[in-house]
Amino acid sequence: MDLQAAVLEPGKPFAARMAAYLPSLLAAILIVVVGWVLAKFARLLVFRFLLAGLSRHSLGETDVLATLTRYAVVAFTVALTLEELGIAPELVRWALVIVLGGVCLGLALAFGLGCNDLAREWMVRYLDSTRARRKSH
């Protein structure tokens, strides 16, 4: 009896921690499954929307945008899963914010440098409309 107690006693704190961690693990598995399904659905939805509504895009560009949408949903799912598991939640949160900010900055630079004529037209149109509204009030 003393031998059995000596063998089982050190494992009790570990078993208690694992039992307390089990709900988070199950929630993380559920997040991964739902995120994977949503990523596939979002890719299909974006692909069909672009294919049906924007016929001027080629099939390759449509597929690239749909795949990027899928990867964005998967990245968000991974961040949520790691946060649910308690694996460096602050680091995961800041990494996601930094990556998202970098993507937004990159897109803004690409639009500003690549489509400067279009951006200028939009800005002139916007400024003209605000001036017209000010004059009417």
N, C-alpha and C positions, 0 to 999 in steps of 0.2 A: 504494500500500500504506500509506503514512503517512497519507493522507487517510482511508482506511477505518478505521485504528486510532484516529485522532483523533475520528472520529464515533462509533465503537462503544464506546470506552473509558469515557466518562462514564456510559453506560447500564448497565454491568455491575453496579455496586453496587445500582442500582434493581432490576434483574432478579433479583439474588440475594435481595434483601429480599422481592420478590413471590413468589419460589419458596418461601421459608421461610414466608410468610404463607398460602400456598395450602392446606395441611392444615387450618388454623384456619377458613378460609373455607368449605371443603367440610363441615367438622363443623358450622359455624353453619347452613349450608343444610339439613343433615340434621336439626338441632335444630328449625328452623322447620317443616319438613315434618311431622316426627313430632309436634311440639307442636300444629300445626293439626289434624291428624287426631285427636289425643287430646282436644283442645278440643271438636271436633264430637261425638266419642263420649261425652265426659263430659256434655255438654248433653243428648244423647239419653237417656243412662242416667238422669240426674236427672229429666228430664221424665217418662219412663215410670215410674220408681219413685214419684214423687209422684202421678202420675195414677192409678196402680194402687193404691197403699197408702193414700194420704191423700185420700179422696174428698171430705172436707169443704172442701178448698181449691178455689177456682174455677180455671178454666182459665187465666185471666190471671195469677193469682199463681203458678201452676205454671210458666208460661212465663217469668215474670220471674226466678224462682229458678234455672231451668235456664240462662237467658241470663247471669245473674250468674256461674254456675259456669263457663260458657264463657269469659267475660271474665277470670276469675281464672286459668284455665289459660293463656290467651293472654298475660296480663301476666307470668306466671312464665316462659313461653317467651321472651318478649322480653328479660327480665332474663338468662336463661341465654345467649341468643344474643349479647347485648352483652358479657357477661363472656367468652364464648368468643372473640369478636373482639378482646378486649383494650381495649375502649372504656370507659375510666374504670371499671374493675371495682369499686373501693372505693365510688365514688359510686353505682353501680347497686345494689350490695349494701345500702348504707345507705338508699337511697331505697326499696327494696323493704321493708326492715324498718320504716321509718317509716310507709309507707303501710299495711302490714299491721297495725301497732300502732294506727294511727288507725282502721282499720276495726273492729278488735276493741274498742277503747274506745268507738266509736260504737254498736256493737251492744250492748255491756254497758250503756251509758247508756240506750239505747232500751228495753232489757228492764227495767232497773231503774226507769225512770220510767213506762213504759207498762204494765208488768205488776207493779206493786209488790205487789198482793194475792197474785198467784201466786208471786212470789219469796218473800214472807213465809211462805206456806203450805209451800213447799219447805224453807225454812230451819227452820221449826218442826218439820216432819217429820224432817229430818236430825238436829236437836239431840235430839229425843225418842228417835230410834233409837240415837244414841251414848250417851245417858244409860242407856237400857235395856241396852245391851251392857256398860257399865261396872258396872252393878248385878249383871249375871249373872256377871261374872268376879270 
